[in-house]
Amino acid sequence: MTTQKFQISVRELVEFVYRSGHLDMRFQSKSKMSDGIKIHQKIQKSQGVDYQAEVTLQKNLQIEDDEGFVELLVNGRADGILETSEGYIIDEIKGTSQFLEEIEVDTYPVHWAQAKIYGAIFSEQNDLKEMQIQLTYAHFESNEIKRLRQHYTKDELNQFLLDTVNLYKKWLFFKRDWKLKRNESLVNLEFPFDNYRVGQRSLAVSIYNTIKEGGILYAEAPTGTGKTMSTLFPSIKSMSQGFVDRIFYLSAKTITKVVAEDAIELLYNSSDHKMQLKALTLTAKDKICLNDKVTCYPEKCQYANAYYDKSLIALWEIINNERTFSKDIILDYAKKHKICPYEFSLDCALFSDIIICDYNYAFDPRVYLRRFFEFPTENYVFLVDEAHNLVDRSRTMYSAEIHKDKFYDVKKKLQKSDKSIAKALDGINKMFLDVRKKCDENGIFIHNDEISDVCEQLKKRALVFEKWLSENHQADFYDEVLDAYFEMIGYMRISELYDNGYIFYMLDGDNPKTVIKLFNINPSTQLKRFIDNSRATIFFSATLSPLKYYSTLLSGEDEPSALVLPSPFDMNRRKLLFATDVSVKFKDRTESIPKIVEYIHQMAKCKCGNYLVFFPSYSYMQQIHDLFEAIYGHNYDIIKQRRELNDDEKADFLYEFELGEARHITHNSRSLIGFAVLGGHFSEGIDLKGDLLIGVMVIGVGLPMISFENNLIKNYFDYELDGGFEFAYQFPGVNKVMQSAGRVIRSEEDRGVIVLIDQRYQTPYYRKVLPKDWGKCFTTIDSFEKQLKVFWEDYS
């Protein structure tokens, strides 16, 4: 049997083995990471030439049981090693806001454990009989230092290392045994269907080869290709060849996560040779919390109380008894052991082969899974579903803004009760005033370079906020102060990423509604840093055209590896018409309303069924809806999307389509028409198969609203690529149109009509970016009804 090799950092090892106490996620300083690095560097530089900083240490251990050996590489970086006349000292530096007089030798055993393991490795490598271990605590605010030192022999340190590894031993052997069992089960894993759909095998092979060789693949696979299985199956198979250790299935929507779960379940059940694989679905903290309000500290939450004393027992139980870690299963174990389900799900991730989660767990610098990506030690694959959504999501992830009114409101509430906060807020207000002086007569300032003084001023004031927040948990305005503080910290974090993909701007509205923003326009360099954590990243969607748009914004590649597949469905079952006698340009919209009303009527009367009509804005939708209701309301069942919908209301809207289909079958009743907004809840991610939806009409070309930020994008890409309008408006608009049109034909048996209304669809400008298989079937209101009747008669 080949000896399996594993790797773990010293810090990860001791924090796993020696965990104890409560989960306490109440306010903790968020600005300390960069300050901690500075403190480390300051102390290291002050120690003289005999002090070695950031010393890499590692040791290979062979660990044996009845089944054989496992090789474990334990590694890390000691903060410092000091050579003195009395011998060597291992120095572990820790920044803290805690009063130094409260820290005793036995206060933080995990800190000693980390330093002692560094000492064990160093003393063995240098054949030292003894050495000293030192913990250096540096106070963030006062810069005072406290040192604690203990003497150990080489044998004592080595025994401590062996004892620590022995505590980790059962977890290590579980990983070994599971990996063997998993890989053996995957060797003979077969595709779960008798035949591949059109393009499906090509997609699976391309993904497998990308994983094998490493790199990035863009795959445009139309609805019906079976994208989820085509990406998961080759990724899972590649595990048995040793190319992949862990798969991250990344998505922006709950529905696509459910589809991934279903695909994995199908693989579990599709073969006599049962697949052995552990899959976890990560659920957002606020959606899995067992309390009415998320309060992650022991006084308020029984599931945070003694979390670290109980969690390893629960973890051992779940990994030995469950193959999937769904939300419901996580909740069951969390309730049983009275532990936080969210934190428990993160622990389960360490023993999961597939992790189904939101984009931000892999790409967002504020919440990404540091336990995997801070110091990657495995081969990861990122499967990025509905990748067209990642452009806007990543711009949000990598942008940050601060609002003057937020700090103004806090000052009004606290200036009488806390002078330190009031003074800090005065400083922030002055900072806003200093930037305001740069604004033009319209109250706008835009610059390619960040004004660094903004971040410096926020750093100074953050310390005052942190002190207040740590001392005033019960204060009336605690949440408002915390919200303002998080805005400051978010800005400071993004400031560290600022590059030529950003624009700095200030908008000065009526006092105090003023905003300063670090606006990320081209997220490719930021995303690439995270993509580089993977062996292979697969961007896939039904709509990734034009490829240049997505490759420029997602990975920055000029000539990306790409695969574009044809639709697997019979295009004769789809009637796609371009109505060219209506202008939907903003200046023509009022005039267009009567004719659009007539188009909707003719579409819905030609065949009784369910239809969706998508509009470029709520106000335009309302105008057309009102006229349609007045003229034809008695002929149809009509539903309309509201601006704000919760999950239940979304479900109710879609349920009307099921009711509509039932009525058509039993009573041959009236058509159902759903009025919805292009790019909204119902233009993608819904799956109305068969007669649940037989027609879609899209009004306009999907252009985003003209806005300040969209124009910044336009100007940026005018300069960078001479393609500003395309990148800011046309390409995002066409994607929304393609997504909406894709709601109709969802399976081989489906049939339906797609009507696109706007004169611009016949121009060369749009013909070149629309899918080639959309053809050039134009219509006018005079020929529209006849064309529809001919289509439906062919399938009567």
ZAMARGU-4260 file (C-alpha; in steps of 0.2 Angstrom, whole numbers, plus 5000, padded with zeros to 4 digits):
<rodrens>
0) 5000/5000/5000 | 5007/5017/4995 | 5010/5028/5011 | 4998/5042/5011 | 5005/5060/5014
5) 4996/5074/5023 | 5001/5091/5028 | 4995/5102/5042 | 5002/5119/5049 | 5007/5120/5067
10) 4994/5133/5071 | 4980/5123/5063 | 4986/5107/5072 | 4986/5115/5090 | 4970/5125/5087
15) 4961/5109/5082 | 4968/5098/5095 | 4968/5110/5110 | 4952/5119/5107 | 4941/5123/5122
20) 4929/5136/5129 | 4916/5146/5121 | 4912/5153/5104 | 4912/5171/5106 | 4909/5181/5090
25) 4903/5198/5099 | 4913/5213/5093 | 4931/5209/5091 | 4943/5221/5083 | 4944/5219/5064
30) 4958/5232/5061 | 4970/5221/5071 | 4976/5210/5057 | 4987/5223/5048 | 4991/5231/5065
35) 4997/5214/5071 | 5008/5212/5056 | 5016/5229/5060 | 5019/5225/5078 | 5027/5208/5073
40) 5039/5218/5061 | 5043/5231/5074 | 5047/5219/5087 | 5057/5208/5075 | 5067/5223/5069
45) 5071/5229/5087 | 5080/5212/5092 | 5096/5215/5083 | 5107/5204/5071 | 5106/5188/5082
50) 5087/5188/5079 | 5081/5177/5064 | 5063/5183/5059 | 5050/5172/5051 | 5060/5156/5051
55) 5051/5141/5041 | 5051/5125/5051 | 5045/5108/5046 | 5045/5090/5051 | 5040/5074/5043
60) 5032/5061/5054 | 5028/5043/5051 | 5013/5038/5061 | 5008/5020/5062 | 4993/5010/5066
65) 4988/4992/5062 | 4984/4997/5044 | 5001/5004/5040 | 5009/5021/5040 | 5004/5039/5037
70) 5016/5053/5033 | 5012/5069/5041 | 5021/5085/5037 | 5020/5098/5051 | 5026/5115/5046
75) 5025/5133/5050 | 5035/5149/5052 | 5041/5154/5069 | 5040/5173/5072 | 5058/5173/5078
80) 5073/5163/5084 | 5085/5172/5095 | 5103/5166/5099 | 5110/5172/5116 | 5125/5167/5126
85) 5113/5156/5136 | 5107/5147/5120 | 5092/5148/5108 | 5075/5156/5111 | 5060/5152/5101
90) 5049/5168/5101 | 5031/5168/5097 | 5023/5186/5095 | 5005/5189/5099 | 4996/5206/5097
95) 4982/5209/5110 | 4970/5222/5117 | 4969/5213/5133 | 4978/5222/5148 | 4995/5214/5149
100) 4994/5212/5168 | 4979/5200/5165 | 4990/5188/5155 | 4999/5175/5165 | 5009/5159/5160
105) 4993/5148/5159 | 4981/5161/5151 | 4984/5154/5133 | 4989/5136/5132 | 4987/5136/5113
110) 5000/5149/5111 | 5012/5139/5122 | 5008/5124/5111 | 5012/5132/5095 | 5029/5139/5101
115) 5033/5122/5109 | 5031/5113/5093 | 5042/5125/5084 | 5055/5122/5098 | 5053/5103/5096
120) 5057/5105/5077 | 5071/5117/5079 | 5080/5109/5093 | 5080/5092/5084 | 5086/5100/5068
125) 5100/5109/5077 | 5104/5095/5089 | 5101/5106/5105 | 5099/5098/5122 | 5088/5112/5128
130) 5081/5129/5124 | 5069/5142/5130 | 5051/5146/5123 | 5045/5164/5124 | 5028/5172/5122
135) 5029/5190/5118 | 5013/5200/5120 | 5012/5217/5112 | 4997/5229/5117 | 4989/5236/5102
140) 4985/5253/5109 | 5000/5257/5121 | 5013/5247/5112 | 5019/5240/5129 | 5027/5222/5129
145) 5026/5208/5141 | 5037/5193/5139 | 5034/5176/5147 | 5048/5163/5146 | 5050/5144/5150
150) 5064/5132/5149 | 5062/5115/5141 | 5074/5101/5136 | 5074/5094/5119 | 5066/5078/5125
155) 5052/5087/5133 | 5048/5097/5118 | 5049/5082/5107 | 5037/5072/5118 | 5025/5087/5118
160) 5025/5086/5099 | 5022/5067/5099 | 5008/5069/5112 | 5000/5083/5101 | 5001/5072/5085
165) 4994/5057/5095 | 4979/5068/5099 | 4977/5071/5081 | 4980/5053/5076 | 4962/5047/5075
170) 4957/5061/5064 | 4972/5058/5053 | 4969/5040/5051 | 4950/5044/5047 | 4956/5055/5033
175) 4968/5041/5027 | 4955/5027/5027 | 4941/5039/5020 | 4952/5044/5006 | 4956/5026/5001
180) 4938/5021/5002 | 4933/5036/4992 | 4945/5034/4978 | 4942/5016/4976 | 4924/5019/4975
185) 4927/5032/4961 | 4937/5021/4950 | 4922/5012/4943 | 4910/5026/4945 | 4899/5027/4929
190) 4890/5042/4921 | 4872/5040/4929 | 4863/5040/4912 | 4862/5028/4898 | 4867/5041/4885
195) 4876/5058/4885 | 4865/5073/4879 | 4871/5083/4864 | 4887/5092/4869 | 4887/5084/4887
200) 4902/5072/4884 | 4912/5085/4875 | 4909/5097/4890 | 4914/5083/4903 | 4930/5078/4893
205) 4935/5096/4892 | 4933/5099/4911 | 4942/5083/4915 | 4957/5088/4904 | 4957/5106/4911
210) 4958/5098/4929 | 4972/5086/4923 | 4982/5100/4915 | 4977/5114/4927 | 4970/5131/4922
215) 4954/5140/4918 | 4940/5135/4906 | 4925/5145/4900 | 4911/5134/4895 | 4895/5140/4888
220) 4882/5126/4888 | 4864/5130/4884 | 4850/5124/4894 | 4847/5106/4893 | 4865/5101/4891
225) 4866/5095/4909 | 4879/5107/4915 | 4878/5102/4933 | 4882/5083/4930 | 4894/5087/4916
230) 4905/5097/4928 | 4903/5087/4944 | 4906/5070/4936 | 4923/5073/4928 | 4928/5083/4944
235) 4924/5068/4955 | 4932/5055/4943 | 4948/5066/4944 | 4949/5063/4962 | 4953/5044/4959
240) 4968/5049/4949 | 4974/5060/4962 | 4972/5077/4953 | 4959/5084/4965 | 4958/5083/4984
245) 4943/5094/4986 | 4929/5102/4975 | 4921/5118/4978 | 4904/5120/4969 | 4901/5139/4969
250) 4885/5148/4965 | 4875/5164/4968 | 4858/5156/4970 | 4849/5143/4982 | 4841/5134/4967
255) 4857/5130/4959 | 4864/5123/4975 | 4849/5112/4976 | 4852/5106/4959 | 4870/5101/4963
260) 4864/5092/4979 | 4852/5082/4968 | 4866/5078/4955 | 4877/5071/4969 | 4862/5061/4976
265) 4859/5054/4959 | 4878/5048/4958 | 4876/5040/4975 | 4861/5030/4969 | 4865/5026/4951
270) 4878/5012/4953 | 4879/4995/4962 | 4897/5000/4966 | 4892/5014/4978 | 4901/5030/4977
275) 4909/5035/4994 | 4909/5054/4995 | 4906/5067/5008 | 4897/5083/5002 | 4893/5098/5012
280) 4881/5113/5008 | 4886/5129/5017 | 4871/5139/5023 | 4873/5158/5027 | 4874/5161/5046
285) 4857/5171/5047 | 4848/5157/5038 | 4854/5142/5049 | 4855/5151/5066 | 4844/5142/5079
290) 4840/5159/5088 | 4828/5172/5082 | 4843/5184/5082 | 4861/5180/5078 | 4870/5183/5094
295) 4886/5173/5094 | 4892/5174/5112 | 4889/5162/5127 | 4878/5174/5138 | 4865/5175/5124
300) 4866/5159/5115 | 4867/5141/5122 | 4874/5135/5106 | 4889/5146/5108 | 4892/5141/5126
305) 4906/5129/5128 | 4906/5126/5109 | 4924/5121/5108 | 4922/5108/5122 | 4908/5100/5113
310) 4911/5102/5094 | 4924/5089/5092 | 4913/5075/5099 | 4899/5081/5087 | 4911/5081/5073
315) 4918/5064/5076 | 4900/5057/5076 | 4894/5066/5060 | 4909/5061/5049 | 4907/5043/5054
320) 4889/5042/5052 | 4884/5053/5037 | 4889/5054/5019 | 4881/5071/5016 | 4881/5087/5027
325) 4865/5096/5022 | 4857/5110/5031 | 4844/5098/5039 | 4858/5086/5045 | 4869/5100/5052
330) 4854/5106/5061 | 4850/5089/5069 | 4868/5087/5075 | 4869/5105/5081 | 4853/5103/5091
335) 4858/5086/5098 | 4875/5093/5105 | 4869/5111/5108 | 4882/5119/5097 | 4882/5133/5084
340) 4876/5125/5067 | 4885/5138/5057 | 4902/5136/5065 | 4899/5117/5065 | 4896/5117/5046
345) 4913/5125/5044 | 4921/5112/5055 | 4913/5099/5044 | 4920/5107/5029 | 4937/5100/5034
350) 4931/5082/5031 | 4921/5086/5015 | 4926/5081/4998 | 4913/5093/4989 | 4908/5109/4997
355) 4893/5118/4989 | 4893/5136/4994 | 4891/5154/4988 | 4904/5163/4978 | 4910/5173/4993
360) 4917/5158/5002 | 4930/5157/4988 | 4932/5174/4982 | 4927/5187/4995 | 4942/5194/5004
365) 4931/5198/5019 | 4923/5180/5022 | 4933/5168/5011 | 4937/5151/5019 | 4954/5155/5027
370) 4956/5137/5033 | 4958/5131/5015 | 4964/5146/5006 | 4976/5156/5017 | 4990/5143/5015
375) 4983/5131/5002 | 4990/5113/5004 | 4978/5103/4993 | 4973/5103/4975 | 4956/5112/4973
380) 4944/5113/4959 | 4932/5128/4958 | 4916/5124/4948 | 4908/5142/4946 | 4890/5139/4941
385) 4880/5153/4932 | 4897/5162/4930 | 4889/5177/4921 | 4882/5182/4939 | 4900/5184/4945
390) 4904/5200/4936 | 4892/5211/4947 | 4895/5200/4962 | 4913/5202/4962 | 4912/5221/4959
395) 4902/5222/4975 | 4914/5211/4984 | 4929/5221/4980 | 4921/5239/4982 | 4919/5248/4998
400) 4910/5265/5003 | 4908/5276/5018 | 4893/5287/5020 | 4894/5303/5029 | 4876/5302/5036
405) 4880/5286/5045 | 4893/5295/5055 | 4882/5310/5057 | 4868/5300/5065 | 4880/5292/5077
410) 4887/5308/5082 | 4870/5315/5086 | 4866/5301/5097 | 4882/5299/5106 | 4891/5316/5107
415) 4884/5321/5124 | 4887/5304/5132 | 4904/5300/5125 | 4917/5313/5121 | 4930/5301/5114
420) 4918/5295/5100 | 4912/5313/5097 | 4930/5318/5094 | 4933/5304/5083 | 4918/5308/5073
425) 4923/5326/5071 | 4939/5319/5063 | 4929/5309/5051 | 4918/5324/5047 | 4934/5334/5044
430) 4940/5321/5032 | 4924/5322/5022 | 4926/5340/5021 | 4944/5339/5015 | 4939/5328/5001
435) 4923/5339/4997 | 4935/5353/4993 | 4941/5343/4978 | 4923/5341/4971 | 4917/5351/4956
440) 4902/5362/4955 | 4891/5347/4954 | 4898/5339/4970 | 4908/5326/4961 | 4926/5321/4962
445) 4933/5306/4952 | 4951/5300/4952 | 4961/5285/4946 | 4971/5286/4962 | 4964/5283/4979
450) 4966/5298/4991 | 4976/5289/5004 | 4972/5301/5018 | 4954/5294/5019 | 4960/5277/5024
455) 4973/5284/5036 | 4960/5295/5045 | 4949/5280/5047 | 4963/5269/5054 | 4965/5282/5068
460) 4947/5283/5072 | 4944/5265/5071 | 4954/5262/5087 | 4942/5274/5097 | 4927/5264/5090
465) 4935/5248/5095 | 4938/5253/5113 | 4920/5259/5114 | 4912/5244/5106 | 4922/5232/5118
470) 4916/5241/5133 | 4898/5245/5129 | 4890/5229/5123 | 4873/5235/5132 | 4873/5253/5125
475) 4857/5259/5117 | 4865/5264/5101 | 4877/5249/5100 | 4871/5243/5084 | 4872/5260/5075
480) 4890/5262/5081 | 4895/5244/5076 | 4887/5247/5059 | 4897/5263/5056 | 4913/5254/5062
485) 4911/5239/5050 | 4909/5252/5036 | 4926/5259/5041 | 4934/5242/5042 | 4927/5237/5025
490) 4934/5252/5017 | 4951/5249/5025 | 4952/5231/5019 | 4947/5236/5001 | 4960/5250/5002
495) 4973/5237/5003 | 4968/5230/4987 | 4967/5246/4977 | 4975/5244/4959 | 4972/5250/4942
500) 4955/5241/4941 | 4948/5254/4953 | 4941/5272/4953 | 4940/5283/4968 | 4925/5295/4969
505) 4915/5306/4980 | 4897/5311/4978 | 4893/5326/4989 | 4874/5327/4990 | 4863/5338/5002
510) 4871/5337/5019 | 4874/5324/5026 | 4870/5312/5012 | 4888/5311/5005 | 4897/5295/5000
515) 4916/5291/4996 | 4918/5275/4987 | 4932/5264/4981 | 4923/5257/4965 | 4930/5241/4958
520) 4927/5242/4939 | 4938/5228/4933 | 4938/5214/4946 | 4949/5202/4936 | 4965/5205/4946
525) 4956/5203/4962 | 4948/5187/4957 | 4964/5180/4949 | 4972/5180/4966 | 4958/5169/4973
530) 4957/5158/4957 | 4976/5155/4959 | 4971/5145/4975 | 4964/5132/4964 | 4972/5119/4952
535) 4958/5122/4940 | 4943/5134/4939 | 4928/5131/4927 | 4917/5145/4923 | 4901/5139/4916
540) 4884/5146/4911 | 4871/5145/4898 | 4876/5163/4893 | 4894/5167/4892 | 4894/5178/4876
545) 4903/5187/4871 | 4918/5178/4878 | 4929/5193/4878 | 4918/5202/4890 | 4919/5188/4903
550) 4937/5183/4901 | 4942/5202/4903 | 4932/5204/4919 | 4934/5187/4927 | 4952/5181/4924
555) 4960/5195/4913 | 4965/5183/4899 | 4966/5189/4881 | 4965/5171/4874 | 4956/5160/4886
560) 4952/5142/4884 | 4934/5141/4880 | 4921/5129/4874 | 4904/5134/4866 | 4891/5121/4864
565) 4875/5120/4853 | 4858/5118/4861 | 4854/5100/4863 | 4835/5104/4859 | 4826/5103/4842
570) 4825/5122/4837 | 4810/5118/4827 | 4800/5117/4844 | 4805/5135/4847 | 4798/5150/4838
575) 4809/5165/4840 | 4803/5182/4833 | 4810/5199/4832 | 4797/5213/4832 | 4805/5227/4822
580) 4791/5240/4821 | 4792/5246/4839 | 4806/5257/4846 | 4809/5254/4865 | 4822/5268/4867
585) 4818/5278/4882 | 4812/5293/4872 | 4800/5282/4862 | 4792/5272/4876 | 4776/5282/4879
590) 4772/5280/4860 | 4776/5262/4860 | 4764/5257/4874 | 4748/5253/4863 | 4757/5242/4851
595) 4766/5232/4864 | 4749/5229/4873 | 4743/5223/4856 | 4758/5211/4854 | 4755/5204/4872
600) 4736/5201/4868 | 4740/5192/4851 | 4753/5181/4859 | 4742/5176/4873 | 4726/5173/4863
605) 4734/5162/4849 | 4736/5148/4861 | 4729/5146/4879 | 4744/5144/4891 | 4756/5152/4903
610) 4766/5167/4897 | 4780/5179/4905 | 4783/5196/4898 | 4799/5205/4904 | 4800/5224/4905
615) 4816/5235/4906 | 4809/5245/4921 | 4795/5244/4934 | 4787/5261/4929 | 4787/5255/4911
620) 4779/5239/4916 | 4766/5247/4926 | 4761/5259/4912 | 4759/5244/4900 | 4750/5233/4913
625) 4737/5247/4917 | 4733/5249/4898 | 4732/5230/4895 | 4722/5228/4911 | 4709/5241/4905
630) 4707/5234/4887 | 4710/5215/4889 | 4709/5212/4908 | 4693/5202/4907 | 4701/5190/4894
635) 4716/5184/4904 | 4723/5180/4922 | 4736/5193/4925 | 4749/5193/4939 | 4763/5207/4941
640) 4779/5207/4950 | 4781/5219/4964 | 4797/5229/4968 | 4801/5220/4985 | 4797/5201/4986
645) 4802/5189/5000 | 4805/5171/4997 | 4787/5166/5000 | 4780/5179/4988 | 4792/5173/4975
650) 4786/5156/4977 | 4768/5162/4976 | 4771/5170/4960 | 4778/5154/4952 | 4765/5144/4960
655) 4752/5153/4949 | 4760/5145/4934 | 4756/5128/4941 | 4738/5133/4945 | 4737/5140/4927
660) 4743/5124/4919 | 4730/5114/4929 | 4716/5126/4924 | 4721/5125/4905 | 4721/5105/4906
665) 4704/5104/4915 | 4694/5119/4909 | 4703/5126/4893 | 4703/5142/4903 | 4711/5159/4900
670) 4729/5162/4897 | 4740/5167/4912 | 4751/5182/4909 | 4765/5186/4921 | 4772/5204/4920
675) 4790/5204/4927 | 4806/5214/4926 | 4821/5210/4915 | 4835/5205/4926 | 4824/5202/4941
680) 4819/5187/4951 | 4810/5178/4937 | 4822/5181/4922 | 4834/5167/4927 | 4836/5153/4939
685) 4818/5147/4937 | 4813/5130/4929 | 4795/5130/4922 | 4796/5115/4911 | 4783/5108/4899
690) 4766/5118/4899 | 4771/5128/4914 | 4777/5141/4902 | 4775/5141/4884 | 4780/5159/4879
695) 4791/5173/4884 | 4791/5191/4877 | 4806/5203/4881 | 4803/5221/4879 | 4819/5231/4874
700) 4837/5226/4873 | 4840/5224/4891 | 4852/5240/4893 | 4855/5244/4911 | 4849/5261/4917
705) 4860/5275/4913 | 4869/5279/4929 | 4884/5287/4937 | 4893/5271/4940 | 4888/5263/4923
710) 4895/5278/4915 | 4911/5276/4925 | 4912/5259/4918 | 4909/5265/4901 | 4923/5279/4902
715) 4935/5266/4910 | 4933/5254/4896 | 4933/5267/4882 | 4951/5271/4888 | 4956/5253/4891
720) 4948/5244/4876 | 4939/5257/4866 | 4923/5247/4871 | 4915/5257/4885 | 4897/5256/4879
725) 4898/5237/4876 | 4906/5234/4893 | 4895/5245/4903 | 4878/5243/4894 | 4877/5232/4878
730) 4885/5216/4884 | 4876/5215/4902 | 4860/5219/4893 | 4861/5205/4880 | 4865/5193/4894
735) 4849/5198/4903 | 4839/5195/4887 | 4847/5178/4884 | 4843/5173/4901 | 4825/5178/4900
740) 4823/5170/4883 | 4830/5154/4891 | 4815/5152/4902 | 4805/5144/4889 | 4813/5128/4882
745) 4819/5118/4897 | 4818/5100/4890 | 4816/5090/4874 | 4797/5090/4876 | 4795/5108/4878
750) 4789/5120/4864 | 4786/5138/4865 | 4788/5155/4858 | 4800/5169/4861 | 4796/5187/4856
755) 4809/5200/4857 | 4802/5218/4854 | 4814/5232/4849 | 4820/5239/4832 | 4838/5238/4838
760) 4838/5219/4836 | 4839/5221/4817 | 4854/5232/4818 | 4872/5224/4814 | 4877/5231/4831
765) 4866/5218/4840 | 4866/5204/4827 | 4885/5202/4830 | 4882/5198/4849 | 4866/5188/4848
770) 4867/5169/4847 | 4869/5163/4829 | 4855/5150/4831 | 4843/5164/4835 | 4841/5167/4817
775) 4833/5182/4808 | 4815/5179/4809 | 4807/5197/4810 | 4789/5201/4812 | 4778/5216/4813
780) 4761/5218/4822 | 4752/5214/4805 | 4761/5197/4802 | 4763/5192/4820 | 4747/5183/4824
785) 4749/5173/4808 | 4767/5168/4811 | 4761/5162/4829 | 4746/5152/4822 | 4757/5143/4809
790) 4769/5138/4823 | 4756/5132/4835 | 4746/5122/4821 | 4762/5112/4817 | 4761/5106/4835
795) 4742/5104/4838
</rodrens>
